[in-house]
Amino acid sequence: MDSKIPSYQFLNSEKTEEMLKVFKGERTGWVQVGEKKWFFPYRYTEQGEGFYNFKAKSSDTWVISYPRSGTTWTQELVWLLSNNLDYETAGKIKLAERFPFLEFSMFNHPEVTKALLNWNKGDPVKQQLCKEIARPGYQLLEALPSPRFIKTHFPLSLLPNILDSGCKIVYVARNPKDVAVSWYIQNKAFITQGYIGEFPEFWNYFKNDLTAWSPYWEHLKEAWNQRNHKNLLFLFYEELQADFLSTIKRVAKFLDKSYNDEELKKLIDYLDIKNFKNNPMVNFEELQDCGILLMKGVFVRQGQNGNWKSVFSREIEEEADQWIADNLKDTDLVFPTKNQ
């Protein structure tokens, strides 16, 4: 295995200047990594090698996704199924601690972290949270005992040892129209991204692989091509929506767990979006308290499919349909609903 990160290039100066005007959380610029041009803020140049060489363990359980694909919901489901439905611990320890996010540190520009520390002056607890969030996840996770639960939005190709490690991987995908709308809202909500533009402009960045963790299609296709790997379970968010019970049973079987109908009924009620979005252990209220998250209720939102219809113009919808068709031509990847 290569010890260094794949080659990268900085985004051209003209596009960088343009994007820095609307993505206020980034202050330096962006890089495009490898042949597929994975898109990250400049801190990847400092931390990328640590992420690329992070060693998965056979006892790990990972949830991998492109952002805004039902990741948080899937994390809590996976954690509870793996931990004998331990609601007591889930009600005391925040999901971010039980299931750390590997690479969020890349999005904490030093100038933004400095501003947050200043904003939280006089509150050592909040200041410590700001420092911890800016700490690379590979440092935190290497110190954690097994079994570890790890969230990442990295594509499989930037986690080179993961498939051979023996760990369990749950990959969740969601149709790109709903992803784009939810990703737009989150980019506006987080000071680390600080997007101040409107949706049509954001859609163009997303479609042209200029939002973090893009390209979206390559991300999904890499996982789809591994869907028959014994240690990877490929899920669609739409499947969770359409038949939660049978999908939960699939996840439980993959995790070598078994629960009776009464236990599963309780789990379904616990994860119902009406309850889930008000759960302080999963909705990242702590990030709002310290100023990183600017809007309430955006991390866990409506939990529904088809919300893109209230945001897309007719022109964007037609453009999106063509973009989707073009990108599905060379694959047997099929979304389980027609509202993609």
C-alpha positions in Angstrom: 0.0 0.0 0.0 1.2 3.5 -0.8 2.1 5.5 2.3 1.5 8.8 0.7 -1.7 10.4 -0.4 -2.6 10.5 -4.1 -1.4 13.4 -6.1 -3.5 16.6 -5.9 -3.7 19.9 -7.6 -5.0 23.2 -6.3 -8.2 24.5 -7.8 -7.4 27.2 -10.4 -7.0 30.7 -9.1 -10.0 32.2 -10.9 -12.5 29.6 -9.6 -10.9 29.8 -6.2 -11.4 33.5 -6.0 -15.0 33.1 -7.2 -15.8 30.4 -4.6 -14.1 32.1 -1.7 -16.7 34.9 -2.1 -19.6 32.6 -1.4 -18.0 29.9 0.8 -17.0 32.1 3.7 -15.8 29.2 6.0 -12.9 28.5 3.7 -10.2 31.1 3.7 -7.4 29.6 1.6 -8.8 27.4 -1.2 -9.4 23.9 -2.3 -7.6 20.9 -3.8 -8.7 18.2 -6.3 -7.3 14.8 -5.3 -6.3 11.9 -7.5 -7.5 11.1 -11.0 -11.1 11.4 -10.0 -10.4 14.9 -8.6 -12.0 14.4 -5.1 -12.8 17.9 -3.9 -11.5 19.1 -0.4 -10.5 22.3 1.4 -6.8 23.0 1.5 -6.3 21.4 4.9 -6.3 18.1 3.0 -2.8 18.9 2.0 -1.8 18.9 5.8 -4.0 16.1 7.0 -4.6 13.9 4.0 -1.7 11.5 4.6 -3.0 10.8 8.1 -6.5 9.9 6.7 -5.2 7.9 3.8 -3.0 5.8 6.0 -5.5 5.4 8.8 -5.8 1.7 9.6 -9.2 0.1 9.9 -9.5 -2.8 12.3 -11.5 -6.0 11.8 -13.5 -5.0 14.9 -14.5 -1.6 13.4 -18.0 -0.7 12.1 -18.1 2.1 9.6 -20.9 4.1 8.1 -19.9 5.6 4.8 -21.9 8.0 2.6 -21.8 11.0 0.4 -23.0 13.9 2.7 -26.7 14.3 3.4 -27.6 10.8 2.5 -29.2 9.7 5.7 -25.9 9.2 7.5 -26.9 10.3 11.0 -30.1 8.1 11.0 -28.0 5.2 9.7 -25.3 5.7 12.4 -27.8 5.6 15.2 -29.5 2.5 13.8 -26.1 0.7 13.3 -24.9 1.7 16.8 -28.0 0.5 18.5 -28.2 -2.8 16.6 -24.5 -3.4 17.3 -24.9 -2.6 21.0 -27.9 -4.7 22.0 -30.3 -1.8 21.8 -28.6 0.0 24.6 -30.9 3.0 24.7 -29.6 4.1 28.1 -26.1 4.8 26.8 -27.5 6.3 23.6 -29.5 8.7 25.8 -26.4 9.8 27.8 -23.5 9.9 25.3 -23.8 12.0 22.1 -23.7 10.2 18.8 -20.6 12.2 17.8 -18.7 10.6 20.7 -20.1 7.1 20.2 -19.5 7.3 16.4 -16.8 9.9 15.6 -16.6 11.6 12.3 -13.1 10.8 10.8 -12.3 13.9 8.8 -14.4 16.9 9.9 -11.2 18.6 11.1 -10.4 19.4 7.4 -13.2 21.9 7.4 -12.1 23.8 10.4 -9.9 26.5 8.9 -7.5 27.9 11.5 -8.9 31.4 11.2 -12.5 30.1 11.8 -11.3 28.1 14.8 -9.6 31.2 16.1 -12.8 33.2 15.7 -14.8 30.5 17.5 -12.4 30.3 20.4 -12.7 34.1 20.7 -16.5 34.0 20.4 -16.6 31.4 23.2 -14.1 33.2 25.4 -15.0 32.7 29.1 -16.6 29.3 28.4 -13.8 26.6 28.7 -16.2 23.8 27.9 -17.3 25.3 24.5 -13.7 26.3 23.8 -12.6 22.7 24.3 -15.3 21.5 21.9 -14.0 23.9 19.3 -10.5 22.6 19.8 -11.6 18.9 19.7 -13.5 19.4 16.4 -10.4 20.9 14.8 -8.3 17.9 15.9 -7.8 15.3 13.1 -10.1 12.3 13.6 -7.3 9.8 13.0 -5.6 11.0 16.2 -8.8 10.6 18.2 -9.7 7.2 16.8 -6.3 5.7 17.1 -6.6 6.2 20.8 -10.0 4.7 21.1 -10.5 1.1 22.3 -12.2 -1.5 20.2 -14.8 -1.9 19.0 -14.8 1.4 17.2 -17.7 3.0 15.3 -16.5 5.4 12.6 -18.4 7.8 10.3 -16.8 9.1 7.1 -17.7 10.7 3.8 -14.5 9.6 2.2 -14.9 7.4 -0.9 -13.6 3.9 -0.7 -10.6 4.7 -2.9 -9.3 7.2 -0.3 -9.6 4.5 2.4 -7.2 2.0 0.8 -7.1 -0.7 3.5 -10.7 -0.7 4.5 -12.1 -3.5 2.3 -9.2 -5.9 3.3 -9.4 -5.1 7.0 -12.3 -7.3 7.8 -14.4 -4.5 9.3 -18.1 -4.0 8.7 -19.0 -1.2 6.3 -22.6 0.1 5.8 -22.7 2.4 2.8 -25.9 4.5 2.4 -26.8 6.3 -0.8 -29.5 8.8 -1.6 -30.9 10.3 -4.8 -28.9 13.3 -5.9 -31.8 15.8 -6.1 -32.6 15.4 -2.4 -28.9 15.3 -1.6 -28.3 18.6 -3.4 -31.0 20.4 -1.5 -30.0 19.1 1.9 -26.3 19.7 1.2 -27.1 23.3 0.2 -29.0 23.9 3.5 -26.2 22.4 5.5 -23.5 24.4 3.7 -25.5 27.6 4.7 -25.9 26.4 8.2 -22.3 25.5 9.2 -19.9 28.3 9.8 -17.1 25.9 8.6 -18.6 26.1 5.1 -20.4 29.4 5.4 -22.1 29.4 2.0 -24.0 32.6 1.4 -25.1 32.1 -2.2 -28.5 30.9 -3.5 -29.5 27.4 -4.6 -29.0 27.7 -8.4 -25.4 28.6 -7.9 -24.9 25.9 -5.3 -26.5 23.4 -7.7 -23.9 24.3 -10.4 -21.0 23.7 -7.9 -22.5 20.3 -6.9 -23.2 19.2 -10.4 -19.7 20.2 -11.5 -18.0 18.3 -8.6 -17.0 21.5 -6.7 -18.5 20.7 -3.3 -16.7 18.7 -0.7 -16.4 15.0 -1.1 -17.5 15.2 -4.8 -17.7 13.8 -7.4 -21.0 12.4 -6.2 -21.4 9.8 -8.9 -17.9 8.4 -8.5 -18.5 8.2 -4.8 -21.7 6.0 -5.2 -20.3 3.9 -8.1 -17.2 2.9 -6.1 -19.4 1.6 -3.4 -21.9 0.1 -5.8 -19.2 -1.9 -7.5 -18.3 -3.4 -4.1 -21.9 -4.2 -3.1 -21.3 -7.9 -3.2 -18.3 -7.7 -1.0 -18.9 -9.8 2.1 -18.0 -6.9 4.5 -20.0 -4.2 2.8 -23.8 -3.6 2.9 -25.0 -1.1 0.3 -28.3 0.7 1.3 -30.4 3.3 -0.3 -31.9 5.9 2.0 -35.1 5.4 0.0 -35.2 1.8 1.1 -35.1 2.9 4.8 -38.0 5.2 4.0 -40.1 2.7 2.1 -39.8 -0.4 4.3 -37.9 0.4 7.5 -38.6 -2.9 9.2 -37.2 -5.2 6.4 -34.3 -2.8 5.9 -33.5 -2.9 9.7 -33.6 -6.7 9.5 -31.1 -6.7 6.6 -28.8 -4.4 8.6 -29.1 -6.5 11.7 -28.3 -9.7 9.8 -25.2 -8.0 8.2 -24.1 -7.0 11.8 -24.7 -10.6 13.0 -27.5 -9.5 15.3 -31.0 -10.8 15.8 -34.0 -9.1 17.5 -37.6 -10.1 18.0 -40.5 -8.1 16.5 -41.3 -6.3 19.8 -37.7 -5.1 20.1 -37.7 -4.0 16.5 -41.0 -2.1 16.9 -39.5 -0.2 19.8 -36.4 0.6 17.7 -38.6 1.9 14.8 -40.5 4.2 17.2 -37.2 5.4 18.7 -35.9 6.2 15.2 -39.1 7.8 13.9 -38.1 11.1 12.5 -40.6 13.0 14.7 -38.7 11.7 17.7 -35.2 11.5 16.1 -35.0 15.2 15.1 -35.7 16.3 18.7 -33.1 13.9 20.2 -30.3 16.1 21.7 -27.9 13.2 21.5 -28.1 13.1 17.7 -29.1 16.6 16.4 -25.8 18.3 17.3 -27.2 21.0 19.5 -23.8 21.3 21.0 -22.5 22.7 17.7 -25.2 25.3 17.7 -24.4 26.3 21.3 -20.7 27.0 20.5 -21.5 28.8 17.2 -20.4 26.3 14.6 -24.0 25.5 13.6 -25.8 28.7 12.7 -29.4 27.3 12.3 -31.4 25.0 14.4 -33.0 21.8 13.0 -30.9 21.5 9.9 -28.7 18.5 10.8 -31.6 16.1 11.3 -34.3 17.7 9.1 -37.5 16.2 7.6 -36.3 12.8 6.8 -38.4 12.6 3.7 -37.8 12.0 0.0 -38.9 14.4 -2.7 -38.2 17.7 -0.9 -36.2 18.8 -3.9 -39.5 19.6 -5.6 -40.1 22.7 -3.5 -36.6 24.1 -4.4 -35.8 23.1 -7.9 -36.9 25.4 -10.8 -38.3 23.7 -13.9 -35.0 24.5 -15.7 -32.9 22.9 -12.9 -35.1 19.9 -12.8 -34.7 19.3 -16.5 -31.0 19.8 -16.2 -30.8 17.4 -13.3 -32.7 14.7 -15.1 -30.3 14.8 -18.0 -27.3 14.9 -15.7 -28.6 11.8 -13.8 -29.4 10.0 -17.1 -25.9 10.7 -18.4 -24.3 9.4 -15.3 -26.3 6.2 -15.1 -25.6 5.1 -18.7 -22.4 3.2 -17.8 -23.7 1.5 -14.7 -26.5 -0.9 -13.5 -27.0 1.4 -10.5 -30.7 2.0 -10.1 -32.4 4.1 -7.4 -35.4 2.4 -5.8 -37.8 5.3 -6.4 -38.7 7.4 -9.4 -38.2 10.8 -7.6 -34.5 11.0 -8.2 
